[in-house]
Amino acid sequence: MSGENLKNEYKFNSRFRQYVDKYRENRHITVEEALTHEIVRQVYLSYTEV
């Protein structure tokens, strides 16, 4: 999975974007940092497997 795929998913998938935004706000980190975290990557995989 590439970082570009995660960025595209964040840009175009509103449900994934809401999850990432809530995750990053709770941890006070940037979107780019959040997209590198393993839990966010696992959520990304669950969105793409459906």
PDB file with SEQRES, HELIX, SHEET and CRYST1 records, atoms N, CA, C and O in Angstrom:
SEQRES   1 A   50  MET SER GLY GLU ASN LEU LYS ASN GLU TYR LYS PHE ASN          
SEQRES   2 A   50  SER ARG PHE ARG GLN TYR VAL ASP LYS TYR ARG GLU ASN          
SEQRES   3 A   50  ARG HIS ILE THR VAL GLU GLU ALA LEU THR HIS GLU ILE          
SEQRES   4 A   50  VAL ARG GLN VAL TYR LEU SER TYR THR GLU VAL                  
HELIX    1 AA1 GLY A    3  PHE A   12  1                                  10    
HELIX    2 AA2 SER A   14  ARG A   27  1                                  14    
HELIX    3 AA3 VAL A   31  ALA A   34  1                                   4    
HELIX    4 AA4 GLU A   38  GLU A   49  1                                  12    
CRYST1    1.000    1.000    1.000  90.00  90.00  90.00 P 1           1          
ATOM      1  N   MET A   1       0.859  -1.177   0.000  1.00  0.00           N  
ATOM      2  CA  MET A   1       0.000   0.000   0.000  1.00  0.00           C  
ATOM      3  C   MET A   1       0.893   1.224   0.000  1.00  0.00           C  
ATOM      4  O   MET A   1       1.831   1.325   0.791  1.00  0.00           O  
ATOM      5  N   SER A   2       0.603   2.122  -0.865  1.00  0.00           N  
ATOM      6  CA  SER A   2       1.448   3.309  -0.988  1.00  0.00           C  
ATOM      7  C   SER A   2       0.818   4.493  -0.259  1.00  0.00           C  
ATOM      8  O   SER A   2      -0.387   4.532  -0.013  1.00  0.00           O  
ATOM      9  N   GLY A   3       1.654   5.434   0.070  1.00  0.00           N  
ATOM     10  CA  GLY A   3       1.172   6.650   0.700  1.00  0.00           C  
ATOM     11  C   GLY A   3       0.232   7.419  -0.201  1.00  0.00           C  
ATOM     12  O   GLY A   3      -0.693   8.088   0.260  1.00  0.00           O  
ATOM     13  N   GLU A   4       0.485   7.310  -1.507  1.00  0.00           N  
ATOM     14  CA  GLU A   4      -0.378   7.997  -2.474  1.00  0.00           C  
ATOM     15  C   GLU A   4      -1.787   7.425  -2.433  1.00  0.00           C  
ATOM     16  O   GLU A   4      -2.757   8.177  -2.532  1.00  0.00           O  
ATOM     17  N   ASN A   5      -1.919   6.109  -2.289  1.00  0.00           N  
ATOM     18  CA  ASN A   5      -3.246   5.491  -2.177  1.00  0.00           C  
ATOM     19  C   ASN A   5      -3.982   6.000  -0.947  1.00  0.00           C  
ATOM     20  O   ASN A   5      -5.178   6.289  -1.004  1.00  0.00           O  
ATOM     21  N   LEU A   6      -3.270   6.106   0.151  1.00  0.00           N  
ATOM     22  CA  LEU A   6      -3.886   6.611   1.380  1.00  0.00           C  
ATOM     23  C   LEU A   6      -4.326   8.057   1.216  1.00  0.00           C  
ATOM     24  O   LEU A   6      -5.405   8.438   1.672  1.00  0.00           O  
ATOM     25  N   LYS A   7      -3.499   8.856   0.572  1.00  0.00           N  
ATOM     26  CA  LYS A   7      -3.850  10.264   0.353  1.00  0.00           C  
ATOM     27  C   LYS A   7      -5.074  10.386  -0.549  1.00  0.00           C  
ATOM     28  O   LYS A   7      -5.946  11.222  -0.310  1.00  0.00           O  
ATOM     29  N   ASN A   8      -5.140   9.551  -1.588  1.00  0.00           N  
ATOM     30  CA  ASN A   8      -6.310   9.574  -2.467  1.00  0.00           C  
ATOM     31  C   ASN A   8      -7.561   9.137  -1.720  1.00  0.00           C  
ATOM     32  O   ASN A   8      -8.625   9.734  -1.880  1.00  0.00           O  
ATOM     33  N   GLU A   9      -7.434   8.105  -0.911  1.00  0.00           N  
ATOM     34  CA  GLU A   9      -8.581   7.644  -0.130  1.00  0.00           C  
ATOM     35  C   GLU A   9      -9.042   8.748   0.813  1.00  0.00           C  
ATOM     36  O   GLU A   9     -10.242   8.972   0.970  1.00  0.00           O  
ATOM     37  N   TYR A  10      -8.094   9.435   1.440  1.00  0.00           N  
ATOM     38  CA  TYR A  10      -8.418  10.543   2.339  1.00  0.00           C  
ATOM     39  C   TYR A  10      -9.124  11.657   1.568  1.00  0.00           C  
ATOM     40  O   TYR A  10     -10.076  12.258   2.066  1.00  0.00           O  
ATOM     41  N   LYS A  11      -8.658  11.924   0.367  1.00  0.00           N  
ATOM     42  CA  LYS A  11      -9.206  13.013  -0.426  1.00  0.00           C  
ATOM     43  C   LYS A  11     -10.618  12.706  -0.936  1.00  0.00           C  
ATOM     44  O   LYS A  11     -11.475  13.590  -0.948  1.00  0.00           O  
ATOM     45  N   PHE A  12     -10.866  11.470  -1.352  1.00  0.00           N  
ATOM     46  CA  PHE A  12     -12.111  11.149  -2.044  1.00  0.00           C  
ATOM     47  C   PHE A  12     -13.130  10.348  -1.234  1.00  0.00           C  
ATOM     48  O   PHE A  12     -14.290  10.259  -1.638  1.00  0.00           O  
ATOM     49  N   ASN A  13     -12.730   9.765  -0.107  1.00  0.00           N  
ATOM     50  CA  ASN A  13     -13.641   8.940   0.687  1.00  0.00           C  
ATOM     51  C   ASN A  13     -13.993   9.692   1.977  1.00  0.00           C  
ATOM     52  O   ASN A  13     -13.172   9.795   2.888  1.00  0.00           O  
ATOM     53  N   SER A  14     -15.198  10.206   2.042  1.00  0.00           N  
ATOM     54  CA  SER A  14     -15.579  11.052   3.178  1.00  0.00           C  
ATOM     55  C   SER A  14     -15.591  10.288   4.496  1.00  0.00           C  
ATOM     56  O   SER A  14     -15.243  10.856   5.531  1.00  0.00           O  
ATOM     57  N   ARG A  15     -15.979   9.021   4.487  1.00  0.00           N  
ATOM     58  CA  ARG A  15     -15.989   8.246   5.743  1.00  0.00           C  
ATOM     59  C   ARG A  15     -14.568   8.021   6.254  1.00  0.00           C  
ATOM     60  O   ARG A  15     -14.312   8.151   7.451  1.00  0.00           O  
ATOM     61  N   PHE A  16     -13.653   7.687   5.362  1.00  0.00           N  
ATOM     62  CA  PHE A  16     -12.256   7.506   5.761  1.00  0.00           C  
ATOM     63  C   PHE A  16     -11.680   8.841   6.247  1.00  0.00           C  
ATOM     64  O   PHE A  16     -10.953   8.877   7.240  1.00  0.00           O  
ATOM     65  N   ARG A  17     -12.003   9.933   5.551  1.00  0.00           N  
ATOM     66  CA  ARG A  17     -11.521  11.257   5.946  1.00  0.00           C  
ATOM     67  C   ARG A  17     -12.018  11.619   7.343  1.00  0.00           C  
ATOM     68  O   ARG A  17     -11.259  12.168   8.142  1.00  0.00           O  
ATOM     69  N   GLN A  18     -13.275  11.321   7.649  1.00  0.00           N  
ATOM     70  CA  GLN A  18     -13.812  11.606   8.979  1.00  0.00           C  
ATOM     71  C   GLN A  18     -13.054  10.818  10.037  1.00  0.00           C  
ATOM     72  O   GLN A  18     -12.734  11.349  11.100  1.00  0.00           O  
ATOM     73  N   TYR A  19     -12.765   9.542   9.748  1.00  0.00           N  
ATOM     74  CA  TYR A  19     -12.014   8.720  10.703  1.00  0.00           C  
ATOM     75  C   TYR A  19     -10.627   9.306  10.938  1.00  0.00           C  
ATOM     76  O   TYR A  19     -10.204   9.472  12.082  1.00  0.00           O  
ATOM     77  N   VAL A  20      -9.916   9.621   9.848  1.00  0.00           N  
ATOM     78  CA  VAL A  20      -8.558  10.154   9.969  1.00  0.00           C  
ATOM     79  C   VAL A  20      -8.572  11.493  10.703  1.00  0.00           C  
ATOM     80  O   VAL A  20      -7.717  11.736  11.556  1.00  0.00           O  
ATOM     81  N   ASP A  21      -9.514  12.349  10.389  1.00  0.00           N  
ATOM     82  CA  ASP A  21      -9.582  13.652  11.050  1.00  0.00           C  
ATOM     83  C   ASP A  21      -9.819  13.504  12.546  1.00  0.00           C  
ATOM     84  O   ASP A  21      -9.194  14.199  13.347  1.00  0.00           O  
ATOM     85  N   LYS A  22     -10.711  12.612  12.922  1.00  0.00           N  
ATOM     86  CA  LYS A  22     -10.957  12.394  14.348  1.00  0.00           C  
ATOM     87  C   LYS A  22      -9.720  11.808  15.028  1.00  0.00           C  
ATOM     88  O   LYS A  22      -9.368  12.219  16.133  1.00  0.00           O  
ATOM     89  N   TYR A  23      -9.067  10.858  14.378  1.00  0.00           N  
ATOM     90  CA  TYR A  23      -7.853  10.235  14.899  1.00  0.00           C  
ATOM     91  C   TYR A  23      -6.759  11.275  15.115  1.00  0.00           C  
ATOM     92  O   TYR A  23      -6.127  11.312  16.171  1.00  0.00           O  
ATOM     93  N   ARG A  24      -6.538  12.123  14.106  1.00  0.00           N  
ATOM     94  CA  ARG A  24      -5.452  13.103  14.215  1.00  0.00           C  
ATOM     95  C   ARG A  24      -5.769  14.194  15.214  1.00  0.00           C  
ATOM     96  O   ARG A  24      -4.874  14.682  15.905  1.00  0.00           O  
ATOM     97  N   GLU A  25      -7.044  14.588  15.302  1.00  0.00           N  
ATOM     98  CA  GLU A  25      -7.416  15.616  16.274  1.00  0.00           C  
ATOM     99  C   GLU A  25      -7.231  15.108  17.696  1.00  0.00           C  
ATOM    100  O   GLU A  25      -6.793  15.859  18.567  1.00  0.00           O  
ATOM    101  N   ASN A  26      -7.555  13.857  17.941  1.00  0.00           N  
ATOM    102  CA  ASN A  26      -7.380  13.280  19.272  1.00  0.00           C  
ATOM    103  C   ASN A  26      -5.916  13.187  19.668  1.00  0.00           C  
ATOM    104  O   ASN A  26      -5.592  13.242  20.854  1.00  0.00           O  
ATOM    105  N   ARG A  27      -5.026  13.047  18.688  1.00  0.00           N  
ATOM    106  CA  ARG A  27      -3.597  12.892  18.960  1.00  0.00           C  
ATOM    107  C   ARG A  27      -2.793  14.164  18.668  1.00  0.00           C  
ATOM    108  O   ARG A  27      -1.584  14.209  18.897  1.00  0.00           O  
ATOM    109  N   HIS A  28      -3.482  15.202  18.158  1.00  0.00           N  
ATOM    110  CA  HIS A  28      -2.831  16.487  17.864  1.00  0.00           C  
ATOM    111  C   HIS A  28      -1.668  16.305  16.886  1.00  0.00           C  
ATOM    112  O   HIS A  28      -0.557  16.781  17.120  1.00  0.00           O  
ATOM    113  N   ILE A  29      -1.955  15.601  15.782  1.00  0.00           N  
ATOM    114  CA  ILE A  29      -0.950  15.372  14.751  1.00  0.00           C  
ATOM    115  C   ILE A  29      -1.515  15.826  13.401  1.00  0.00           C  
ATOM    116  O   ILE A  29      -2.703  16.126  13.283  1.00  0.00           O  
ATOM    117  N   THR A  30      -0.656  15.871  12.398  1.00  0.00           N  
ATOM    118  CA  THR A  30      -1.082  16.275  11.063  1.00  0.00           C  
ATOM    119  C   THR A  30      -1.696  15.085  10.324  1.00  0.00           C  
ATOM    120  O   THR A  30      -1.571  13.936  10.747  1.00  0.00           O  
ATOM    121  N   VAL A  31      -2.354  15.388   9.223  1.00  0.00           N  
ATOM    122  CA  VAL A  31      -2.921  14.334   8.375  1.00  0.00           C  
ATOM    123  C   VAL A  31      -1.810  13.411   7.891  1.00  0.00           C  
ATOM    124  O   VAL A  31      -1.960  12.190   7.919  1.00  0.00           O  
ATOM    125  N   GLU A  32      -0.704  13.985   7.451  1.00  0.00           N  
ATOM    126  CA  GLU A  32       0.409  13.189   6.938  1.00  0.00           C  
ATOM    127  C   GLU A  32       0.930  12.224   7.996  1.00  0.00           C  
ATOM    128  O   GLU A  32       1.234  11.071   7.691  1.00  0.00           O  
ATOM    129  N   GLU A  33       1.033  12.689   9.231  1.00  0.00           N  
ATOM    130  CA  GLU A  33       1.478  11.815  10.314  1.00  0.00           C  
ATOM    131  C   GLU A  33       0.456  10.723  10.590  1.00  0.00           C  
ATOM    132  O   GLU A  33       0.818   9.565  10.797  1.00  0.00           O  
ATOM    133  N   ALA A  34      -0.808  11.086  10.592  1.00  0.00           N  
ATOM    134  CA  ALA A  34      -1.867  10.106  10.856  1.00  0.00           C  
ATOM    135  C   ALA A  34      -1.864   9.005   9.810  1.00  0.00           C  
ATOM    136  O   ALA A  34      -2.079   7.837  10.133  1.00  0.00           O  
ATOM    137  N   LEU A  35      -1.623   9.370   8.565  1.00  0.00           N  
ATOM    138  CA  LEU A  35      -1.634   8.379   7.486  1.00  0.00           C  
ATOM    139  C   LEU A  35      -0.476   7.395   7.565  1.00  0.00           C  
ATOM    140  O   LEU A  35      -0.485   6.378   6.872  1.00  0.00           O  
ATOM    141  N   THR A  36       0.517   7.680   8.395  1.00  0.00           N  
ATOM    142  CA  THR A  36       1.626   6.741   8.570  1.00  0.00           C  
ATOM    143  C   THR A  36       1.392   5.773   9.722  1.00  0.00           C  
ATOM    144  O   THR A  36       2.136   4.802   9.864  1.00  0.00           O  
ATOM    145  N   HIS A  37       0.388   6.011  10.539  1.00  0.00           N  
ATOM    146  CA  HIS A  37       0.139   5.150  11.697  1.00  0.00           C  
ATOM    147  C   HIS A  37      -0.501   3.837  11.262  1.00  0.00           C  
ATOM    148  O   HIS A  37      -1.340   3.806  10.362  1.00  0.00           O  
ATOM    149  N   GLU A  38      -0.097   2.778  11.905  1.00  0.00           N  
ATOM    150  CA  GLU A  38      -0.545   1.433  11.532  1.00  0.00           C  
ATOM    151  C   GLU A  38      -2.059   1.268  11.637  1.00  0.00           C  
ATOM    152  O   GLU A  38      -2.667   0.644  10.768  1.00  0.00           O  
ATOM    153  N   ILE A  39      -2.667   1.802  12.663  1.00  0.00           N  
ATOM    154  CA  ILE A  39      -4.118   1.650  12.836  1.00  0.00           C  
ATOM    155  C   ILE A  39      -4.875   2.308  11.685  1.00  0.00           C  
ATOM    156  O   ILE A  39      -5.886   1.777  11.225  1.00  0.00           O  
ATOM    157  N   VAL A  40      -4.399   3.443  11.222  1.00  0.00           N  
ATOM    158  CA  VAL A  40      -5.034   4.126  10.091  1.00  0.00           C  
ATOM    159  C   VAL A  40      -4.855   3.298   8.826  1.00  0.00           C  
ATOM    160  O   VAL A  40      -5.770   3.211   8.007  1.00  0.00           O  
ATOM    161  N   ARG A  41      -3.703   2.698   8.665  1.00  0.00           N  
ATOM    162  CA  ARG A  41      -3.460   1.836   7.502  1.00  0.00           C  
ATOM    163  C   ARG A  41      -4.370   0.606   7.529  1.00  0.00           C  
ATOM    164  O   ARG A  41      -4.828   0.153   6.480  1.00  0.00           O  
ATOM    165  N   GLN A  42      -4.631   0.070   8.708  1.00  0.00           N  
ATOM    166  CA  GLN A  42      -5.539  -1.072   8.820  1.00  0.00           C  
ATOM    167  C   GLN A  42      -6.968  -0.661   8.462  1.00  0.00           C  
ATOM    168  O   GLN A  42      -7.682  -1.408   7.794  1.00  0.00           O  
ATOM    169  N   VAL A  43      -7.375   0.502   8.897  1.00  0.00           N  
ATOM    170  CA  VAL A  43      -8.707   1.009   8.543  1.00  0.00           C  
ATOM    171  C   VAL A  43      -8.792   1.208   7.037  1.00  0.00           C  
ATOM    172  O   VAL A  43      -9.808   0.880   6.423  1.00  0.00           O  
ATOM    173  N   TYR A  44      -7.741   1.738   6.443  1.00  0.00           N  
ATOM    174  CA  TYR A  44      -7.694   1.913   4.989  1.00  0.00           C  
ATOM    175  C   TYR A  44      -7.914   0.577   4.285  1.00  0.00           C  
ATOM    176  O   TYR A  44      -8.686   0.495   3.330  1.00  0.00           O  
ATOM    177  N   LEU A  45      -7.237  -0.464   4.756  1.00  0.00           N  
ATOM    178  CA  LEU A  45      -7.403  -1.791   4.149  1.00  0.00           C  
ATOM    179  C   LEU A  45      -8.835  -2.289   4.279  1.00  0.00           C  
ATOM    180  O   LEU A  45      -9.358  -2.911   3.355  1.00  0.00           O  
ATOM    181  N   SER A  46      -9.470  -2.028   5.402  1.00  0.00           N  
ATOM    182  CA  SER A  46     -10.857  -2.478   5.571  1.00  0.00           C  
ATOM    183  C   SER A  46     -11.793  -1.747   4.616  1.00  0.00           C  
ATOM    184  O   SER A  46     -12.790  -2.318   4.174  1.00  0.00           O  
ATOM    185  N   TYR A  47     -11.488  -0.496   4.293  1.00  0.00           N  
ATOM    186  CA  TYR A  47     -12.306   0.245   3.329  1.00  0.00           C  
ATOM    187  C   TYR A  47     -12.106  -0.277   1.911  1.00  0.00           C  
ATOM    188  O   TYR A  47     -13.053  -0.312   1.126  1.00  0.00           O  
ATOM    189  N   THR A  48     -10.886  -0.682   1.578  1.00  0.00           N  
ATOM    190  CA  THR A  48     -10.604  -1.119   0.209  1.00  0.00           C  
ATOM    191  C   THR A  48     -11.005  -2.568  -0.019  1.00  0.00           C  
ATOM    192  O   THR A  48     -11.172  -2.974  -1.169  1.00  0.00           O  
ATOM    193  N   GLU A  49     -11.164  -3.357   1.028  1.00  0.00           N  
ATOM    194  CA  GLU A  49     -11.533  -4.767   0.881  1.00  0.00           C  
ATOM    195  C   GLU A  49     -13.015  -4.962   0.680  1.00  0.00           C  
ATOM    196  O   GLU A  49     -13.443  -6.027   0.235  1.00  0.00           O  
ATOM    197  N   VAL A  50     -13.808  -3.955   0.998  1.00  0.00           N  
ATOM    198  CA  VAL A  50     -15.282  -4.076   0.892  1.00  0.00           C  
ATOM    199  C   VAL A  50     -15.732  -3.999  -0.528  1.00  0.00           C  
ATOM    200  O   VAL A  50     -16.930  -4.082  -0.801  1.00  0.00           O  
TER     201      VAL A  50                                                      
END                                                                             
